[in-house]
């Protein structure tokens, strides 16, 4: 076979077959005995075209059927939704009664509560102007969104927030050196704060 690549698209294969049929018919003196004669080649071309046309017609019908199915589905959805609105209003979104028709009532909004107390605060390491803190998550209360790290001088009533942590550990830097401070952690979420943890006292 020559260096010319055989066509891969159906249209180009058909064109080549038609050109071959015409060429063999017009030039029998050059190609007197092809292994597939013109009649057989033309029959194969005709069979392909028949199958192609049938497929095109089938695809057209399939598209029509698909569009019809989608229209019927949209109509069904609208009818079901109409009945659901009726049912919800009739029974006041009662979950048990709506389950009788395969539906469900509105989910009650979750009641978020403040977290419990962060536990077992300790300082595994510290240095000049910094302190590492680690603690355990609360065992009670709502889900924790973040932990607030606080500091105060011994004897003070007010606490100062010095860091916020998403995990149960923090490394707090840029702290005053040579002074004694108390450190604690508060678990928090949108509903409020948990109780302050135990206190760690340190001089940095």
C-alpha positions in Angstrom: 0.0 0.0 0.0 1.3 3.5 -0.8 2.4 6.1 1.8 -1.0 7.8 1.5 -3.0 7.1 4.6 -6.3 5.2 4.3 -9.2 7.5 5.3 -10.7 7.1 8.7 -13.9 9.1 8.4 -16.9 7.5 7.0 -17.5 10.2 4.4 -13.9 9.9 3.1 -14.2 6.1 2.9 -17.4 6.5 0.9 -15.8 9.0 -1.4 -12.8 6.7 -2.0 -15.1 3.8 -2.7 -17.1 5.8 -5.2 -14.0 7.1 -7.0 -12.5 3.6 -7.1 -15.8 2.2 -8.6 -15.8 4.9 -11.3 -12.1 4.5 -12.0 -12.3 0.7 -12.3 -15.3 1.0 -14.6 -13.7 3.6 -16.8 -10.3 2.0 -17.0 -10.8 -1.7 -17.4 -7.9 -1.8 -19.7 -5.6 -0.7 -16.8 -7.3 -2.8 -14.2 -8.8 -5.8 -16.0 -9.3 -8.2 -13.1 -9.6 -6.5 -9.7 -10.2 -9.0 -6.8 -13.4 -7.1 -5.9 -15.1 -6.2 -9.2 -17.1 -3.1 -9.8 -20.5 -4.8 -9.3 -19.4 -6.2 -5.9 -17.9 -2.8 -4.9 -21.0 -1.0 -5.9 -23.2 -3.5 -3.9 -21.1 -2.9 -0.8 -21.4 0.9 -1.3 -25.2 0.6 -1.6 -25.4 -1.6 1.5 -23.4 0.9 3.5 -25.5 3.8 2.3 -28.7 2.0 3.1 -27.5 1.2 6.6 -26.3 4.8 7.1 -29.6 6.2 6.0 -31.5 3.8 8.3 -29.3 4.9 11.2 -29.9 8.6 10.5 -33.6 7.9 10.4 -33.4 6.0 13.6 -31.4 8.7 15.3 -34.0 11.3 14.2 -36.7 9.1 15.7 -34.6 8.6 18.9 -34.3 12.3 19.3 -38.0 12.8 18.9 -38.6 10.0 21.4 -36.1 11.6 23.8 -37.7 15.0 23.5 -41.1 13.4 24.0 -39.9 11.6 27.1 -38.4 14.9 28.5 -41.7 16.7 27.9 -43.7 13.9 29.7 -41.2 13.9 32.6 -41.6 17.7 33.0 -45.4 17.3 33.0 -45.1 14.5 35.6 -42.8 16.6 37.8 -45.2 19.6 37.7 -48.2 17.4 38.7 -46.2 15.7 41.6 -45.1 19.1 42.8 -48.6 20.5 42.7 -49.8 17.6 44.8 -46.9 18.0 47.2 -47.8 21.6 47.8 -51.4 20.6 48.4 -50.3 17.9 50.8 -47.9 20.1 52.7 -50.5 22.8 53.2 -53.2 20.2 54.1 -51.2 18.5 56.9 -49.1 21.4 58.0 -45.8 19.8 56.9 -46.5 16.9 59.3 -43.6 14.5 58.6 -45.5 11.3 59.6 -48.5 12.1 57.4 -46.3 13.2 54.4 -44.5 9.9 54.6 -47.8 8.3 53.7 -47.3 9.6 50.2 -43.6 9.1 50.0 -42.6 12.6 51.0 -41.2 14.1 54.2 -41.8 17.2 56.3 -39.5 20.1 56.7 -36.4 19.3 58.7 -36.4 21.1 62.0 -33.5 23.6 62.2 -30.7 22.3 64.3 -30.3 23.9 67.7 -26.7 24.9 68.1 -25.5 25.0 71.7 -22.2 26.5 73.0 -19.3 24.1 73.4 -18.3 22.6 76.6 -15.0 23.4 78.5 -11.7 22.8 76.8 -9.8 20.3 78.9 -6.3 19.5 80.2 -4.5 22.6 79.1 -0.7 22.3 79.3 2.4 23.9 78.0 4.7 21.3 76.4 7.3 23.9 75.5 8.2 27.5 75.9 11.0 30.0 75.3 11.9 33.7 75.2 8.6 35.5 74.4 6.7 32.4 73.2 4.8 29.5 74.7 3.4 26.3 73.2 0.0 25.2 74.5 -2.0 22.0 74.0 -5.3 20.9 75.2 -8.2 18.4 74.8 -11.4 19.1 73.0 -14.6 19.4 75.1 -16.6 16.3 75.7 -19.9 18.1 76.0 -21.8 20.9 74.3 -22.0 21.9 70.7 -19.5 21.6 67.9 -16.4 23.8 68.3 -15.7 26.4 65.6 -12.5 27.7 67.1 -10.5 28.1 70.2 -9.6 31.4 71.8 -6.3 31.6 73.6 -6.4 34.2 76.4 -3.8 35.7 78.8 -3.9 37.8 82.0 -1.6 38.8 84.8 -2.2 37.0 88.1 -4.8 38.8 90.1 -6.4 40.5 87.2 -10.0 39.9 86.4 -10.0 40.7 82.7 -8.6 38.2 80.1 -7.0 39.3 76.9 -7.3 37.3 73.7 -3.9 36.7 72.2 -4.5 34.1 69.6 -7.2 31.9 67.8 -6.7 28.3 67.0 -8.6 25.8 64.9 -6.9 22.8 66.3 -6.2 21.7 69.9 -2.8 23.4 70.0 -1.2 26.8 69.5 2.2 28.4 69.6 1.8 32.0 70.8 4.7 34.4 70.0 5.6 38.0 70.7 4.7 37.8 74.4 6.3 40.1 77.1 9.4 38.5 78.6 10.2 38.2 82.2 6.6 38.6 83.4 4.3 36.0 84.9 1.1 35.4 83.1 -1.8 33.0 83.3 -3.0 31.4 80.0 -6.3 29.7 79.3 -8.3 28.4 76.3 -12.0 29.0 75.5 -13.9 26.8 73.0 -16.4 28.8 70.9 -19.0 28.6 68.2 -21.8 30.9 66.9 -24.0 30.0 69.9 -21.5 31.2 72.4 -18.4 30.3 74.5 -17.7 27.3 76.7 -16.2 27.7 80.2 -12.6 28.6 80.4 -10.1 25.8 80.6 -7.8 25.2 83.5 -5.0 27.8 83.8 -1.3 27.4 82.9 1.0 29.9 84.6 4.3 30.7 83.0 7.2 33.3 82.9 8.5 33.6 79.3 
